[in-house]
Amino acid sequence: MQENSFRFFILNYWRSIDKKILICFFILFCLGLFFSFSSTSFLAGERLNKDYYFFFIKHLTFTIIAISIMLIISLIKTELLIKLVFPIFFISFIFLAIVPIIGVEVKGAKRWLNLYFFNFQPIEILKPFFILMTVRILTYKNFQNSHAKYLLSFTLLCSIIILLVDQPDLGQSILIIGSWIATVFVSGVSLLYIAIFFVIFIASFSSILFFLPEKFGYIINRLVSFFDPNHGDKFQSSSALDAIKLGGLTGQGMGEGILKESVPEAHTDYVIAVISEEFGALVSIMIIVIFLYISFRIIKNCFSQDNQFIKISLSGLASLLIFQTFIHAGVNTNLLPTTGMTLPFLSYGGSSLIGSSVLAGLVLNYTKNKTYLYD
């Protein structure tokens, strides 16, 4: 009897899930595994004197964990998952808040917590649940006709940005701000509120740079080097752009790229450039198209949703996914200043993979066809 119930549950799950989005996520995970080996084998074997498969095995382990998390989240009953938004967000926020106290500092930035097996970056888990928490505030029935919901969500945003700026992490701050703006815009906020927020952000950002030049001087240096290549260090961004040009349409061939040998974090922050150099711009374009297609499927699903919370949440999660993708691509092609942004599903790193899997699981859960579920 129990076996029949389990089979019935799995059958209903398979019938309800958006199979096209699920397949796209699996393709991205598999591509991440393949490109991880290509971009990290030199680093492990030549620089660190480790086994050539060292980083690949770690990436494979995290990929298995990430896929498991994605499937578990997608299996949870949607009503229960909505109730879990606040406690998971609160726990993630606490983890982010204690980073300045007990966090691990790497290359002048304190963004990680040491979990013994790997360094964990709390913001990766917090990002999707921040979007959902924002939507919870915007759709809360007691705030139905009140402007207080925008002020409360803005306060929540500011508290996270303050913690990120202190790390410092400019890239994640920009991503969070952009995703928040997209989410509140979709909810129907007046453009006046967005304009006011933009003025506050510019004033705060300028004040930080002016009053704390020692801590945030690197931001000025990056902006100066971006707008004026003759000043500042443009080595990483220039190397990435040169690698993309060398790759052309079809690439230099697997293992033939030199970017991963010259740029320290190529397997995380410049993975699109590594892919373009070795496998060609056509493969990179294909990857971007997959992300765009996932976002298209998510937005298309929004039109069939009656639940306002799910509808706005899907819009926010889609914006988070696509903004991060294009920030990464923009930095790699020298269209944006260097931010250190990973590419979801493909960049090496346990935190990035787990954060991507959480977002994927939420998307799969919220896009399920409820007709087949729990009958």
C-alpha positions in Angstrom: 0.0 0.0 0.0 2.8 2.4 1.0 4.7 1.5 -2.2 1.6 2.3 -4.3 1.1 5.6 -2.5 4.8 6.5 -3.1 4.5 5.6 -6.8 1.3 7.6 -7.1 3.1 10.6 -5.5 6.0 10.4 -7.8 3.8 10.0 -10.8 1.8 13.1 -9.9 5.0 15.0 -9.3 6.3 14.1 -12.7 3.0 15.0 -14.4 2.9 18.4 -12.5 6.5 19.5 -12.9 7.5 21.9 -15.7 9.7 19.4 -17.5 11.2 21.9 -19.9 12.5 24.0 -17.0 13.7 20.9 -15.2 15.6 19.6 -18.2 17.2 23.1 -18.7 18.4 23.0 -15.1 19.9 19.5 -15.5 21.6 20.7 -18.7 23.2 23.6 -16.9 24.4 21.3 -14.0 25.9 18.9 -16.5 27.6 21.7 -18.5 28.9 23.1 -15.2 30.6 19.7 -14.5 32.1 19.5 -17.9 33.5 23.0 -17.9 34.6 22.7 -14.3 37.0 20.0 -15.3 38.3 22.0 -18.3 38.9 25.2 -16.2 40.3 23.7 -13.0 42.5 20.8 -14.1 45.5 23.1 -14.8 45.0 24.9 -11.5 45.0 21.7 -9.5 47.8 19.9 -11.4 50.3 22.7 -12.2 49.8 25.4 -9.5 48.7 23.4 -6.5 50.5 20.2 -7.2 47.3 18.2 -6.6 45.5 15.5 -8.6 44.1 16.9 -11.8 40.6 15.7 -10.8 40.8 17.4 -7.3 38.5 20.3 -8.1 36.4 18.3 -10.5 35.6 15.7 -7.7 34.7 18.5 -5.3 32.5 20.1 -8.0 30.8 16.8 -8.7 30.1 16.3 -5.0 28.5 19.7 -4.7 26.6 19.1 -7.9 25.1 15.9 -6.5 24.2 17.8 -3.3 22.8 20.7 -5.2 20.6 18.5 -7.5 19.3 16.7 -4.4 18.4 20.1 -2.7 16.7 21.2 -5.9 14.5 18.1 -6.1 13.7 18.1 -2.4 12.5 21.7 -2.5 10.5 21.0 -5.7 8.8 18.1 -3.9 7.7 20.0 -0.9 4.0 21.0 -0.8 3.8 24.6 -2.0 1.7 25.7 0.9 4.2 24.4 3.4 7.1 26.0 1.4 5.4 29.4 1.6 5.2 29.0 5.4 8.9 28.2 5.6 9.9 31.4 3.8 10.3 33.5 7.0 12.2 31.0 9.2 14.6 30.1 6.4 15.1 33.8 5.6 15.7 34.6 9.3 18.3 31.9 9.7 20.1 32.9 6.6 20.1 36.5 7.7 21.6 35.5 11.1 24.3 33.7 9.2 25.0 36.7 7.1 25.1 39.0 10.2 27.7 36.9 12.0 30.1 36.8 9.0 31.9 40.0 10.2 32.4 38.4 13.6 33.5 34.8 12.8 33.8 34.9 9.1 36.8 33.8 7.0 38.7 36.5 5.2 40.0 35.8 1.7 41.9 38.4 -0.3 40.7 41.3 1.9 37.0 40.3 1.8 35.2 38.6 4.7 32.2 36.8 3.0 32.4 33.2 4.1 31.7 31.0 7.2 34.0 28.1 7.8 31.8 24.9 7.9 34.8 22.6 8.1 34.2 20.8 4.8 34.0 24.1 2.8 33.7 27.8 3.2 30.0 28.8 2.9 28.8 32.1 1.6 25.4 32.9 3.4 24.3 35.5 0.8 23.9 32.7 -1.8 21.1 31.1 0.2 19.7 34.5 1.4 19.2 35.9 -2.1 16.2 33.8 -3.2 14.6 33.9 0.2 15.0 37.7 0.4 13.0 37.9 -2.8 10.3 35.7 -1.3 10.3 37.6 2.0 9.9 40.9 0.0 6.9 39.4 -1.8 5.5 38.2 1.6 5.6 41.8 2.8 4.2 43.2 -0.5 1.3 40.8 -0.5 0.5 40.8 3.2 -3.2 41.4 3.6 -2.8 44.0 6.4 -0.7 46.1 4.1 -3.1 45.8 1.2 -3.8 49.6 0.9 -0.8 50.9 2.8 2.5 52.3 1.5 4.1 50.9 4.6 4.9 47.7 2.8 7.3 49.5 0.5 9.0 51.2 3.4 9.3 47.9 5.3 10.7 46.0 2.3 13.1 48.9 1.7 14.3 48.7 5.3 14.9 45.0 4.9 16.9 45.6 1.7 19.0 48.3 3.5 19.8 45.9 6.4 21.2 43.3 3.9 23.1 45.9 1.8 24.8 47.3 4.9 26.0 43.8 5.8 27.2 43.2 2.2 28.9 46.6 1.9 30.8 45.8 5.1 32.2 42.6 3.7 32.7 44.2 1.1 30.7 42.7 -1.7 29.7 45.2 -4.4 28.5 42.6 -6.9 26.0 40.9 -4.7 24.8 44.4 -3.4 24.0 45.5 -7.0 22.3 42.2 -7.8 20.1 42.3 -4.7 19.2 46.0 -5.4 18.3 45.2 -9.0 16.2 42.2 -8.1 14.4 44.1 -5.4 13.6 47.0 -7.8 12.2 44.4 -10.4 10.1 42.7 -7.7 8.5 45.8 -6.3 8.0 47.2 -9.8 6.1 44.0 -10.8 4.0 44.3 -7.6 2.6 47.6 -8.9 4.7 50.2 -7.1 4.6 53.8 -8.3 7.6 54.9 -10.3 7.9 57.8 -7.9 8.9 55.4 -5.1 11.6 53.8 -7.3 12.9 57.3 -8.2 13.1 58.2 -4.5 14.9 55.0 -3.8 17.4 55.6 -6.7 18.2 59.1 -5.2 18.7 57.6 -1.8 20.9 54.9 -3.2 23.1 57.3 -5.2 23.5 59.6 -2.2 24.4 56.8 0.2 26.8 55.2 -2.3 28.6 58.5 -2.9 28.8 59.2 0.9 30.4 55.8 1.5 33.0 56.4 -1.2 33.7 59.9 0.1 33.9 59.2 3.9 35.4 55.7 3.8 38.0 55.8 1.0 40.4 53.4 2.7 37.8 50.6 2.9 36.0 51.2 -0.4 38.7 52.8 -2.5 38.8 49.7 -4.6 35.4 50.6 -6.0 36.7 53.9 -7.2 39.7 52.2 -8.7 37.5 49.8 -10.6 35.2 52.5 -11.9 38.2 54.6 -13.0 39.8 51.7 -14.8 36.5 50.8 -16.4 35.9 54.3 -17.8 39.5 55.1 -18.5 41.6 52.0 -19.4 44.8 54.1 -19.2 44.4 54.3 -15.4 44.0 51.5 -13.0 44.5 47.7 -13.3 42.6 46.3 -16.2 44.5 43.0 -16.4 41.7 40.6 -15.5 39.0 42.2 -17.6 41.3 42.8 -20.5 42.6 39.2 -20.4 39.0 37.9 -20.4 38.0 40.0 -23.4 41.2 38.9 -25.2 40.4 35.3 -24.5 36.9 35.7 -25.9 38.4 37.2 -29.1 40.9 34.4 -29.4 38.2 31.8 -29.1 36.2 33.2 -32.0 33.1 31.3 -32.9 34.4 27.7 -32.5 37.1 28.1 -29.9 40.7 27.0 -29.5 39.8 23.5 -28.3 39.4 21.9 -24.9 42.4 22.5 -22.6 44.0 25.0 -25.1 42.9 28.2 -23.4 45.4 30.3 -21.5 43.0 32.5 -19.5 42.7 30.0 -16.7 46.5 30.0 -16.4 46.8 33.8 -16.1 43.7 34.9 -14.2 43.5 33.6 -10.6 39.7 33.2 -10.3 38.9 32.3 -13.9 37.0 29.1 -12.9 34.5 31.2 -10.9 34.3 34.9 -12.0 35.3 34.4 -15.7 33.9 31.1 -16.6 32.1 32.5 -19.7 35.4 33.8 -21.0 37.1 30.4 -20.4 34.2 28.7 -22.2 34.4 31.1 -25.1 38.1 30.8 -25.5 38.2 27.0 -25.5 34.8 26.1 -27.0 33.8 29.3 -28.9 31.3 32.1 -28.7 28.6 29.9 -30.1 28.6 27.7 -27.0 28.5 30.7 -24.7 25.6 32.1 -26.7 23.8 28.7 -26.3 24.3 28.9 -22.5 22.9 32.5 -22.4 19.9 31.3 -24.5 19.2 28.5 -22.0 19.0 31.1 -19.2 16.8 33.3 -21.3 14.5 30.3 -22.1 14.2 29.4 -18.4 13.3 33.0 -17.6 10.8 33.0 -20.5 9.1 29.8 -19.2 9.0 31.3 -15.7 7.4 34.5 -16.8 5.0 32.6 -19.1 3.9 30.6 -16.1 3.1 33.8 -14.2 0.2 34.5 -16.5 -1.5 31.3 -15.5 -1.1 31.9 -11.7 -4.0 33.0 -9.6 -2.0 33.3 -6.4 -0.5 36.8 -6.2 2.4 35.7 -3.9 3.5 33.0 -6.4 3.1 35.2 -9.4 5.3 38.0 -8.0 7.7 35.5 -6.5 8.3 33.9 -9.8 8.9 37.3 -11.4 11.4 38.2 -8.7 13.3 34.8 -9.0 13.4 35.2 -12.8 14.9 38.6 -12.4 17.5 37.4 -9.9 18.5 34.6 -12.2 18.8 36.7 -15.4 20.4 39.7 -13.7 23.2 37.5 -12.2 23.7 35.9 -15.6 24.1 39.2 -17.4 26.2 40.8 -14.7 28.6 37.9 -15.1 28.5 38.1 -18.9 28.9 41.9 -18.8 32.0 41.7 -16.6 33.5 39.0 -18.8 32.9 41.1 -22.0 34.2 44.3 -20.3 30.7 45.9 -20.6 30.5 46.2 -16.8 33.1 47.0 -14.1 34.6 43.9 -12.3 32.3 42.6 -9.6 33.4 39.0 -8.9 30.0 37.6 -9.9 29.6 33.9 -10.4 27.6 32.3 -13.2 24.7 30.3 -11.8 25.1 26.5 -12.1 28.3 26.7 -14.1 30.9 28.5 -11.9 33.0 26.5 -9.6 32.1 26.7 -5.9 29.9 24.9 -3.4 28.0 28.1 -2.2 27.2 29.2 -5.7 25.9 25.7 -6.7 23.8 25.3 -3.5 22.4 28.8 -4.0 21.5 28.1 -7.6 19.9 24.8 -6.6 17.7 26.6 -4.0 16.5 29.1 -6.6 15.9 26.2 -9.1 13.9 24.2 -6.5 11.7 27.2 -5.7 11.1 27.9 -9.4 10.2 24.2 -10.0 7.9 24.2 -7.0 6.1 27.4 -7.9 5.6 26.5 -11.5 4.1 23.1 -10.8 0.7 22.4 -12.4 -1.4 22.1 -9.2 -4.2 20.2 -11.1 -2.2 16.9 -10.7 -1.0 17.4 -7.1 -2.3 16.0 -3.9 -5.5 14.6 -5.4 
